[in-house]
Amino acid sequence: MDLPLKGIIPPMVTPLLENGALDLAGLHKLAEYILAGGVHGLFLLGTTGEGTSLSHDLRKQLVVETCNIVKKRVPVLVCITDTSFEESLELAHHSAKAGADILVVAAPYYLPISQSEMQDYLEVLLPSLPLPFLLYNMPSCTKMSLSLETISKAKTLGALGIKDSSGDMEYMNRLINAFGGDSKFSIITGSELFLHETILNGGHGAVAGGANFFPRLFVDLYEASIDGDLAKIALLRETIVQIDNTIYSVGENISKYIKGIKSALAVLGICNDFTAPPVKRFNEMERSKIQRYMNGFLSNIEFAAIK
């Protein structure tokens, strides 16, 4: 594997059937569609993938099926974070056997822990992992933001880098300043609106949810950012801002982001929009809004040329 890990790594949604089972046909169509967009990896069981809402058996099935589809064309990353240490470790070993390439580790959710407790946790967990690993900073879901000291500790234990989903560009810049000098340590944003700034400032890529339904758009923005093409960056970012103001803005609940992505994929005929409880998919009125927004993007000649 080439280091640092870089590029567009979509946090793939988990296609589900109405009964909650894995939608195998939808998964195959989705994975192939995303890969055809030129992405640089796939990230499973993160927030967008509803990982914490799925049964352990379904998580394992998703990893196996996805690895069988991808066949090493790009790295497959698997988030193993769980409230149970043993379950995290079991999913890690299962993922290694299934053919995954990188594990992703966030702070255990639900119970708040301190930075020192997180460091102790990493000291025990990380040496037992069967694959290389990436840190995942997701303070809105884990009740803590990883400190530079904690990240440095993980780095000494072999971390390949960090995915930051704090939505804080100042924090991202601190990461770049602290760790950007290491050519093998990746700094990846989980906030797609920060993609171009992250790259221009010395970061390496994005785990962008919108790359589920418009993968080429995000790949093009990544490449324009690498090239320093400011005119193209401005054009592409305008479309990404429009996505944020439309697809991600339907409904009132925080879950509208995940529901919006799944609904957009349903419009494209790639997979359905069923979500894992306690979240429910959009109602008919909300789905009609997504349909209208997607039709607007797809009928736009300028967008069609960059999609």
C-alpha distance (Angstrom), angle and dihedral (degrees) to the residues before:
residue distance angle dihedral
M1 . . .
D2 3.80 . .
L3 3.80 115.7 .
P4 2.91 138.7 -112.1
L5 3.79 95.5 44.9
K6 3.80 105.6 -127.2
G7 3.77 147.6 160.4
I8 3.79 133.2 49.9
I9 3.80 113.7 -24.6
P10 3.81 109.1 177.2
P11 3.81 117.1 -145.7
M12 3.78 92.1 -129.7
V13 3.78 117.8 -139.4
T14 3.79 117.3 -126.7
P15 3.82 109.1 -116.6
L16 3.79 109.7 -137.8
L17 3.78 136.1 -172.5
E18 3.78 121.5 -130.4
N19 3.81 90.1 -98.3
G20 3.81 91.3 55.5
A21 3.81 96.1 -104.8
L22 3.80 121.7 132.1
D23 3.81 112.0 -87.1
L24 3.79 99.6 -131.9
A25 3.80 96.1 -177.0
G26 3.79 91.3 47.7
L27 3.80 91.3 47.3
H28 3.79 92.0 53.6
K29 3.80 93.0 48.5
L30 3.80 92.1 45.8
A31 3.80 96.4 48.5
E32 3.80 92.9 47.2
Y33 3.81 91.6 46.1
I34 3.79 92.4 51.8
L35 3.80 93.2 45.7
A36 3.80 90.7 50.1
G37 3.81 86.6 60.1
G38 3.80 90.5 68.1
V39 3.81 98.6 -110.2
H40 3.78 122.0 167.1
G41 3.82 100.5 -134.2
L42 3.81 146.1 -17.5
F43 3.80 125.2 -113.0
L44 3.82 116.2 -154.4
L45 3.81 132.5 -162.9
G46 3.78 98.1 10.6
T47 3.79 124.8 131.9
T48 3.81 92.9 -73.4
G49 3.81 89.1 47.5
E50 3.83 90.2 55.2
G51 3.79 87.8 -128.0
T52 3.79 97.4 161.6
S53 3.83 91.6 51.4
L54 3.79 95.0 55.5
S55 3.79 128.2 87.3
H56 3.78 116.2 -105.8
D57 3.81 89.8 -114.5
L58 3.79 92.2 53.5
R59 3.81 91.3 48.1
K60 3.79 89.8 53.7
Q61 3.80 92.0 46.7
L62 3.81 90.8 51.3
V63 3.80 91.6 52.8
V64 3.80 93.5 49.4
E65 3.79 94.9 45.7
T66 3.79 94.2 45.8
C67 3.80 93.9 48.4
N68 3.81 89.0 49.9
I69 3.81 90.1 53.1
V70 3.81 97.1 43.6
K71 3.80 95.7 46.0
K72 3.82 93.4 -166.8
R73 3.81 94.5 -58.1
V74 3.82 87.7 130.6
P75 3.81 132.1 2.3
V76 3.81 115.1 -83.3
L77 3.80 114.5 -143.8
V78 3.81 120.5 -161.4
C79 3.79 124.9 -163.1
I80 3.80 107.0 -140.1
T81 3.82 98.8 179.2
D82 3.79 114.9 136.3
T83 3.77 138.5 153.5
S84 3.82 86.4 -110.7
F85 3.80 120.2 68.7
E86 3.80 91.0 -153.4
E87 3.80 93.4 51.7
S88 3.82 90.8 50.5
L89 3.78 90.9 51.8
E90 3.81 93.0 45.5
L91 3.82 92.0 52.2
A92 3.80 89.2 47.8
H93 3.81 92.6 56.3
H94 3.79 92.0 41.6
S95 3.81 90.1 52.6
A96 3.79 91.9 50.1
K97 3.80 91.1 52.6
A98 3.81 90.8 46.8
G99 3.80 91.6 56.1
A100 3.80 103.5 -101.1
D101 3.79 117.2 153.4
I102 3.81 108.7 -153.2
L103 3.79 135.3 23.4
V104 3.80 123.1 -143.3
V105 3.80 120.6 -145.1
A106 3.81 126.6 -164.5
A107 3.79 129.3 168.8
P108 3.82 113.0 -77.2
Y109 3.79 106.9 -96.2
Y110 3.83 132.1 -130.8
L111 3.82 101.9 34.9
P112 3.82 112.2 67.7
I113 3.80 113.2 -125.2
S114 3.80 134.4 -173.3
Q115 3.79 127.4 -117.0
S116 3.81 90.6 -105.6
E117 3.82 90.6 51.4
M118 3.79 89.8 49.8
Q119 3.78 90.3 51.2
D120 3.81 90.4 50.4
Y121 3.81 89.2 49.4
L122 3.80 91.6 51.7
E123 3.81 91.9 48.3
V124 3.80 89.4 58.7
L125 3.81 99.8 37.0
L126 3.79 105.3 40.4
P127 3.83 100.2 57.7
S128 3.82 87.8 53.9
L129 3.80 96.1 54.6
P130 3.82 116.2 110.2
L131 3.82 95.0 -150.6
P132 3.82 139.0 41.8
F133 3.80 112.4 -83.2
L134 3.78 142.3 -146.2
L135 3.81 124.7 -152.9
Y136 3.81 118.9 -123.7
N137 3.81 120.9 -152.7
M138 3.82 109.0 -162.5
P139 3.83 106.7 152.4
S140 3.82 95.4 169.6
C141 3.81 89.5 64.5
T142 3.81 104.0 27.8
K143 3.83 100.8 42.1
M144 3.80 92.9 -125.7
S145 3.79 139.0 75.9
L146 3.77 112.9 -143.1
S147 3.79 111.1 -113.1
L148 3.79 122.2 -135.4
E149 3.81 87.3 -111.2
T150 3.81 91.7 55.2
I151 3.80 91.4 47.1
S152 3.81 90.5 48.8
K153 3.81 88.9 51.9
A154 3.80 90.9 52.2
K155 3.79 90.1 47.3
T156 3.79 91.0 56.8
L157 3.81 87.1 51.5
G158 3.80 90.9 55.6
A159 3.81 107.5 -87.5
L160 3.80 112.5 167.4
G161 3.79 92.0 -150.7
I162 3.78 143.6 -65.0
K163 3.78 137.2 -82.0
D164 3.80 108.9 -149.2
S165 3.80 118.7 -157.6
S166 3.78 96.8 165.9
G167 3.79 92.3 112.3
D168 3.81 87.6 -134.2
M169 3.81 113.6 125.3
E170 3.79 91.4 -171.8
Y171 3.81 89.1 58.6
M172 3.81 89.3 47.4
N173 3.79 90.4 53.7
R174 3.81 90.3 50.4
L175 3.81 88.5 53.8
I176 3.79 91.1 50.9
N177 3.80 92.2 47.4
A178 3.81 92.7 47.9
F179 3.80 101.1 41.0
G180 3.81 107.4 13.3
G181 3.79 91.7 97.4
D182 3.81 91.7 71.0
S183 3.79 108.1 86.2
K184 3.82 91.5 -158.0
F185 3.82 98.3 49.6
S186 3.82 115.2 88.2
I187 3.78 124.9 -145.7
I188 3.78 108.9 -164.3
T189 3.78 128.5 176.4
G190 3.77 123.3 -136.3
S191 3.82 90.5 -164.0
E192 3.78 108.3 85.0
L193 3.80 93.3 -160.9
F194 3.83 86.6 63.5
L195 3.80 94.8 52.4
H196 3.78 99.7 104.9
E197 3.82 94.0 40.6
T198 3.79 90.8 50.0
I199 3.80 92.3 52.7
L200 3.80 95.6 42.0
N201 3.82 90.6 50.0
G202 3.80 94.0 50.9
G203 3.81 105.4 -85.1
H204 3.79 125.5 129.7
G205 3.80 113.6 -130.4
A206 3.78 150.2 -52.7
V207 3.77 141.4 -89.4
A208 3.81 91.9 -143.6
G209 3.80 120.2 -175.0
G210 3.78 92.8 -158.7
A211 3.80 88.9 63.5
N212 3.81 86.2 76.8
F213 3.80 90.3 74.1
F214 3.83 104.1 17.2
P215 3.83 103.9 27.6
R216 3.81 96.7 157.3
L217 3.80 91.5 55.4
F218 3.80 91.5 60.5
V219 3.79 93.9 41.3
D220 3.80 88.8 52.7
L221 3.82 91.2 50.3
Y222 3.80 90.9 49.0
E223 3.81 91.3 50.7
A224 3.81 92.4 45.8
S225 3.80 88.7 51.4
I226 3.80 91.6 50.1
D227 3.82 88.6 50.8
G228 3.80 93.0 45.2
D229 3.82 90.1 -126.3
L230 3.80 97.9 162.3
A231 3.80 95.8 -179.2
K232 3.79 92.7 53.8
I233 3.81 91.3 42.8
A234 3.82 89.7 55.6
L235 3.81 92.1 49.8
L236 3.79 95.4 47.4
R237 3.78 95.2 42.2
E238 3.81 90.1 53.7
T239 3.79 88.5 61.7
I240 3.80 91.7 47.5
V241 3.80 89.9 51.7
Q242 3.82 88.1 51.5
I243 3.81 89.5 53.1
D244 3.79 89.2 52.0
N245 3.81 90.6 50.5
T246 3.80 94.5 47.0
I247 3.81 119.6 21.1
Y248 3.82 93.0 34.0
S249 3.80 95.4 41.4
V250 3.80 102.5 61.1
G251 3.80 113.7 112.4
E252 3.78 130.8 8.5
N253 3.82 105.8 -99.3
I254 3.79 125.9 91.4
S255 3.80 87.5 -119.6
K256 3.83 89.0 69.1
Y257 3.81 89.1 96.4
I258 3.82 93.8 62.3
K259 3.79 93.0 38.4
G260 3.80 90.6 49.1
I261 3.80 92.8 53.8
K262 3.80 93.2 47.6
S263 3.79 91.4 46.0
A264 3.83 90.6 50.6
L265 3.81 89.6 52.1
A266 3.81 89.7 50.7
V267 3.81 89.4 54.0
L268 3.82 88.4 53.9
G269 3.81 90.0 50.4
I270 3.80 92.7 -120.8
C271 3.81 100.9 118.7
N272 3.78 137.2 -23.6
D273 3.79 125.9 -92.7
F274 3.80 102.2 -118.2
T275 3.81 113.6 138.6
A276 3.80 133.5 -158.9
P277 3.83 118.0 -100.8
P278 2.94 135.8 -67.2
V279 3.81 85.2 37.6
K280 3.81 118.3 70.5
R281 3.76 124.7 -156.3
F282 3.79 120.3 -106.9
N283 3.78 119.3 -74.4
E284 3.79 121.8 -116.4
M285 3.81 94.8 -88.9
E286 3.80 92.3 50.2
R287 3.80 92.4 46.4
S288 3.80 89.9 52.3
K289 3.82 89.1 55.5
I290 3.79 91.0 52.7
Q291 3.80 89.2 48.4
R292 3.79 90.6 52.7
Y293 3.81 93.2 46.9
M294 3.79 92.8 47.8
N295 3.79 91.8 48.1
G296 3.78 87.8 53.3
F297 3.80 92.6 54.0
L298 3.79 94.2 44.1
S299 3.81 94.1 48.8
N300 3.80 93.5 49.7
I301 3.79 108.0 104.8
E302 3.80 94.8 -154.0
F303 3.79 91.3 49.7
A304 3.82 92.7 46.0
A305 3.80 88.4 58.7
I306 3.81 92.9 57.1
K307 3.81 102.3 31.6
